[in-house]
Amino acid sequence: MYRDFACRKARALGITGTVENLKNGGVYVVAEGEEASLKQYLEALRRGPLLARVTGITEKWLPFKNEFTNFSIIFYERR
């Protein structure tokens, strides 16, 4: 449910990007948007959905690339 949560929150904040599950049980998110919205998004991701257990978040800020047109869930494993 974490991917769905991440997708819904991103769309509500006007953020574009992707979310996917990793082999190690983690979740990988790439997000683009306004800095204030991204900071709100990070706070939401730290809390997670009601039944999730978030043990930590690693964030990396990169230059804006305008790479995405929407926010979507990747249903296959890339990493």
C-alpha positions in Angstrom: 0.0 0.0 0.0 3.0 2.3 0.4 3.4 2.8 -3.4 -0.3 3.7 -3.7 0.0 6.1 -0.8 3.1 7.7 -2.3 1.4 8.1 -5.7 -1.8 9.6 -4.2 0.2 12.1 -2.1 2.4 13.1 -5.0 -0.6 13.8 -7.3 -2.3 15.8 -4.5 0.7 18.0 -4.2 1.2 18.4 -7.9 4.4 16.4 -7.9 5.5 14.3 -10.9 7.7 11.2 -10.9 7.6 7.5 -10.1 7.5 5.0 -7.2 8.6 1.3 -7.2 9.4 -1.5 -4.9 13.0 -2.7 -4.5 14.3 -6.3 -4.1 15.4 -5.5 -0.6 11.8 -4.5 0.5 12.4 -0.8 0.2 10.7 1.7 -2.0 12.4 3.9 -4.5 10.8 7.3 -5.3 11.8 9.9 -7.9 9.9 13.1 -7.5 9.9 16.5 -9.3 8.1 19.6 -8.3 8.2 22.9 -6.3 10.6 22.8 -3.3 7.8 23.5 -0.8 5.7 20.7 -2.2 8.6 18.3 -2.2 9.3 19.0 1.4 5.7 18.3 2.3 5.9 15.2 0.3 9.0 14.0 2.2 7.2 14.5 5.5 4.3 12.4 4.3 6.6 9.7 3.1 8.3 9.7 6.5 5.0 9.0 8.2 3.6 6.6 5.5 0.1 5.2 5.3 -1.7 4.0 8.4 -0.4 0.4 8.5 3.1 1.0 7.1 6.2 0.9 9.1 8.7 3.4 7.8 12.2 2.8 9.2 14.0 5.5 7.4 14.3 7.7 4.3 17.4 8.6 2.3 16.9 11.7 0.3 19.0 13.1 -2.5 18.3 16.5 -4.1 19.3 16.8 -7.8 18.8 19.6 -10.4 15.3 19.7 -11.9 15.2 17.8 -15.2 11.4 18.1 -16.2 11.6 14.4 -16.8 8.0 13.4 -16.0 4.5 14.5 -17.0 2.6 12.7 -14.2 3.3 10.5 -11.2 3.0 6.8 -11.7 3.6 3.4 -10.0 6.2 1.2 -11.6 4.9 -2.4 -11.3 8.1 -4.2 -12.2 11.4 -4.2 -10.4 14.2 -2.2 -12.0 16.8 -2.1 -9.2 
